[in-house]
């Protein structure tokens, strides 16, 4: 995709690690909250697409340097359980972008930073898994890049409510993220 084909978007929705086999130790604690977060993130994605704002999927390569995001979506959709439920809610749409990330932060070792610059993005809305790991580390890297950030609490999940709340508090207090549920924050700005 050349630069002319990239959407211009001052605000971008970054969906972190929702496309996920959920087959790691502790995933049984994450599965149900992940589906609930995906429901809220799906509403958020519809809202942002309708407003002409870009959606980027930043997904783990799960240690495979030959990962193919679309193949992962197709494979997980054919399965059952929480992973397939999340795909049904958050299947990528035409025009959405994808970035494979090798580590926890969506910025580290990926082209995300360059992509956001070329799009003219100044604000990130981060949703995904897990609140206390990949979402928080992505928000920290966004903070270092002086991005305005919103991490809607209803659009993230962790392996425990205590972990999620501690991460949200850190992001609010240290990283200056707005963590209000997205639609509530959006209504507040409209008033």
C-alpha positions as CSV (number, residue, x, y, z in Angstrom):
1,X,0.0,0.0,0.0
2,X,1.5,3.3,-1.0
3,X,1.1,6.4,1.2
4,X,-1.7,7.8,-1.0
5,X,-3.8,4.7,-0.2
6,X,-3.4,5.1,3.5
7,X,-6.4,6.7,5.3
8,X,-5.7,10.0,6.9
9,X,-7.0,9.8,10.5
10,X,-6.2,12.1,13.4
11,X,-7.6,9.5,15.8
12,X,-7.0,5.8,15.3
13,X,-8.5,2.8,17.0
14,X,-5.9,0.2,17.9
15,X,-7.2,-3.3,18.6
16,X,-4.5,-5.1,20.4
17,X,-4.3,-9.0,20.4
18,X,-8.1,-9.6,20.1
19,X,-7.3,-12.1,17.3
20,X,-6.0,-14.8,19.6
21,X,-6.2,-18.5,20.0
22,X,-6.4,-18.1,23.8
23,X,-4.4,-21.3,24.3
24,X,-1.7,-20.1,26.8
25,X,-1.5,-20.8,30.6
26,X,-4.1,-18.5,32.3
27,X,-6.2,-18.0,29.2
28,X,-9.1,-19.7,30.9
29,X,-9.2,-16.7,33.2
30,X,-9.1,-14.3,30.3
31,X,-11.6,-15.9,27.9
32,X,-14.9,-14.7,29.3
33,X,-13.7,-11.1,30.0
34,X,-12.1,-11.0,26.6
35,X,-15.5,-11.8,24.9
36,X,-17.2,-9.1,26.9
37,X,-14.4,-6.6,26.0
38,X,-14.8,-7.6,22.3
39,X,-18.5,-6.8,22.4
40,X,-17.7,-3.3,23.6
41,X,-14.8,-2.9,21.2
42,X,-17.1,-4.0,18.3
43,X,-19.5,-1.1,19.1
44,X,-16.5,1.2,19.4
45,X,-15.1,0.1,16.0
46,X,-18.5,0.6,14.3
47,X,-18.7,4.1,15.8
48,X,-15.2,5.0,14.7
49,X,-15.5,3.6,11.2
50,X,-18.8,5.5,10.8
51,X,-16.9,8.7,11.8
52,X,-14.3,8.0,9.1
53,X,-11.6,7.1,11.6
54,X,-9.1,4.3,11.0
55,X,-9.0,0.9,12.7
56,X,-5.7,-0.9,13.1
57,X,-5.3,-4.5,14.4
58,X,-2.0,-4.9,16.2
59,X,-1.6,-8.6,16.8
60,X,1.0,-10.9,18.3
61,X,2.9,-13.0,15.8
62,X,2.9,-15.8,18.5
63,X,6.6,-16.4,17.9
64,X,6.1,-17.2,14.2
65,X,8.0,-15.0,11.8
66,X,5.8,-16.3,9.0
67,X,2.5,-15.3,10.7
68,X,-0.3,-14.3,8.4
69,X,-3.0,-12.3,10.0
70,X,-5.8,-13.2,7.6
71,X,-5.0,-16.9,7.8
72,X,-5.2,-16.6,11.6
73,X,-8.6,-14.9,11.4
74,X,-9.9,-17.6,9.1
75,X,-8.5,-20.5,11.2
76,X,-9.8,-19.1,14.5
77,X,-13.2,-18.4,12.9
78,X,-13.6,-22.0,11.9
79,X,-13.0,-23.1,15.5
80,X,-15.3,-22.8,18.5
81,X,-15.2,-21.2,21.9
82,X,-14.2,-17.7,22.9
83,X,-11.7,-17.2,20.0
84,X,-14.3,-17.8,17.4
85,X,-16.8,-15.6,19.3
86,X,-14.3,-12.7,19.3
87,X,-13.7,-13.2,15.5
88,X,-17.5,-13.0,14.9
89,X,-17.6,-9.7,16.9
90,X,-14.4,-8.1,15.6
91,X,-13.8,-9.6,12.1
92,X,-11.7,-7.0,10.2
93,X,-13.5,-4.9,7.7
94,X,-12.4,-3.7,4.3
95,X,-10.0,-0.7,4.8
96,X,-8.8,-1.8,8.3
97,X,-5.1,-2.2,8.6
98,X,-3.0,-4.8,10.4
99,X,0.4,-4.8,12.1
100,X,2.1,-7.9,13.4
101,X,4.0,-7.3,16.6
102,X,6.8,-9.5,17.9
103,X,6.6,-8.3,21.5
104,X,4.2,-6.9,24.0
105,X,4.0,-3.3,22.9
106,X,2.3,-2.7,19.5
107,X,5.1,-0.2,18.8
108,X,8.1,-2.3,19.6
109,X,9.7,-3.8,16.5
110,X,6.7,-3.1,14.3
111,X,5.9,-0.5,11.7
112,X,3.1,1.1,13.8
113,X,5.0,4.3,14.6
114,X,5.7,5.0,10.9
115,X,2.1,4.0,9.9
116,X,0.6,6.4,12.5
117,X,2.9,9.3,11.4
118,X,2.0,8.8,7.7
119,X,-1.7,8.8,8.6
120,X,-1.4,12.0,10.6
121,X,-2.6,10.3,13.8
122,X,-2.3,12.3,17.0
123,X,-4.7,10.4,19.2
124,X,-5.0,6.6,19.9
125,X,-7.9,4.7,21.3
126,X,-6.5,1.4,22.5
127,X,-8.7,-1.6,23.1
128,X,-7.6,-5.2,23.7
129,X,-5.9,-8.0,25.6
130,X,-4.5,-8.0,28.1
131,X,-5.0,-4.7,30.0
132,X,-2.1,-5.2,32.3
133,X,0.4,-6.4,29.6
134,X,0.1,-5.6,25.9
135,X,-2.4,-2.8,26.3
136,X,-0.5,-1.1,29.1
137,X,2.9,-1.4,27.3
138,X,1.4,0.0,24.1
139,X,-0.1,2.9,26.0
140,X,3.3,3.6,27.6
141,X,4.9,3.7,24.2
142,X,2.2,6.0,23.0
143,X,2.7,8.2,26.0
144,X,6.4,8.5,25.1
145,X,5.4,9.6,21.6
146,X,3.2,12.3,23.1
147,X,0.0,10.8,21.7
148,X,-3.3,11.6,23.3
149,X,-4.7,8.3,24.5
150,X,-8.0,6.8,25.5
151,X,-8.1,3.2,26.9
152,X,-11.8,2.5,27.4
153,X,-12.1,0.3,30.4
154,X,-15.0,-1.7,28.9
155,X,-12.9,-2.5,25.8
156,X,-10.1,-4.3,27.6
157,X,-9.7,-7.5,29.6
158,X,-7.1,-9.2,31.9
159,X,-6.7,-12.5,33.7
160,X,-8.3,-10.9,36.8
161,X,-10.3,-7.8,37.7
162,X,-7.6,-6.8,40.2
163,X,-5.0,-6.8,37.4
164,X,-7.2,-4.9,35.1
165,X,-8.0,-2.2,37.6
166,X,-4.4,-1.8,38.7
167,X,-3.3,-1.4,35.1
168,X,-6.1,1.1,34.4
169,X,-5.1,3.1,37.4
170,X,-1.5,3.2,36.3
171,X,-2.5,4.3,32.8
172,X,-4.8,7.0,34.2
173,X,-2.4,8.4,36.7
174,X,1.0,8.0,35.1
175,X,0.3,7.7,31.3
176,X,-2.5,10.3,31.4
177,X,-4.9,8.0,29.5
178,X,-8.6,8.6,29.6
179,X,-10.0,5.3,30.7
180,X,-13.8,6.1,30.7
181,X,-15.9,3.7,28.7
182,X,-15.7,5.0,25.1
183,X,-19.4,5.9,24.5
184,X,-19.7,7.6,27.9
185,X,-16.6,9.7,27.1
186,X,-17.8,10.4,23.6
187,X,-21.2,11.7,25.0
188,X,-19.4,13.8,27.5
189,X,-17.3,15.5,24.8
190,X,-20.5,16.1,22.7
191,X,-22.2,18.1,25.5
